[in-house]
Amino acid sequence: MLLSGDKKKALKAGLAFTLSIYIIYFLFGLGLFSALQVSGLSYWFYKIIGVLAIIIGLMNIKDFFWYGKLGFVTEIPRAWRPTLKNLLNKVTSPIGAFLIGFLVCLFELPCTGGPYIFILGLLAEKATQLQAIPILLLYNLFFILPLIIITILVYVGFTNVEKATQWKEANIRILHLVAGIIMLILGTLVLFGAI
C-alpha cells in the first residue's frame, strides 16, 4: 500500500490491522480466562503453565545458540511465511487490513501465545474477572505496541518494511535470548510458588 503512494491509506491500514490483532488477542484471552475459572482447573493450569514457561524459555535460549537447528524455532514457521506474505500483499484497503488481521492471528497465536497463556494461567488462579479485564487490556496494548511504532515509523519515512525486517533478522538471536530468560524466570517463580 505504501508503494501505491497513498501514505494516509497505508497508515490507516496498518492501524486497522493492529486493531484487529488487539481485539482477537483480547477476546481469546478473556475466553480462556473465563473457561479456566468456570472449569475450576485454574490451579492445575497455573502449575502446568509454569512447566511450559520453562520449556518455552529453554527452547528460546536454544534458538540463541543454535538458531534454526536442533528441531524447530519458537516463531512462525518459515513454511507458513510465504502464505502470510501473499495474504498481506493482497490487502488494498484499511477494511481488508482489519479482516486479514483476524486471519493472521490464526497463524500467529500458536507461535506467539506462550507468554500470553502464561499470563492467563496466572490471572485465572489469582484474579477475578473484574480484576483481569484491565490487565488483559493493558497486556494486549503492550503486545501490539511494536506494530503501532513500526506503522508510524514507516508512515513518517523513518524506516521502511525492508529495513524493519532486516533489523529483526539481524537481532533475532538476541530477541530469543531475552524472551527465553524471561520465560525461564517466570516459570521457575510459578513452580516455587513465588508468584
Secondary structure, DSSP 4 states (H G I P E B T S, - for coil): -TTTT-HHHHHHHHHHHHHHHHHHHHHHHHHHHHHHHHHT-HHHHHHHHHHHHHHHHHHHHHHHHSTT-SS--SSS-TTTHHHHHHHHHT--SHHHHHHHHHHHHHHHHHHH-HHHHHHHHHHHHH--HHHHHHHHHHHHHHHHHHHHHHHHHHHTTS--HHHHHHHHHHTHHHHHHHHHHHHHHHHHHHHTT--
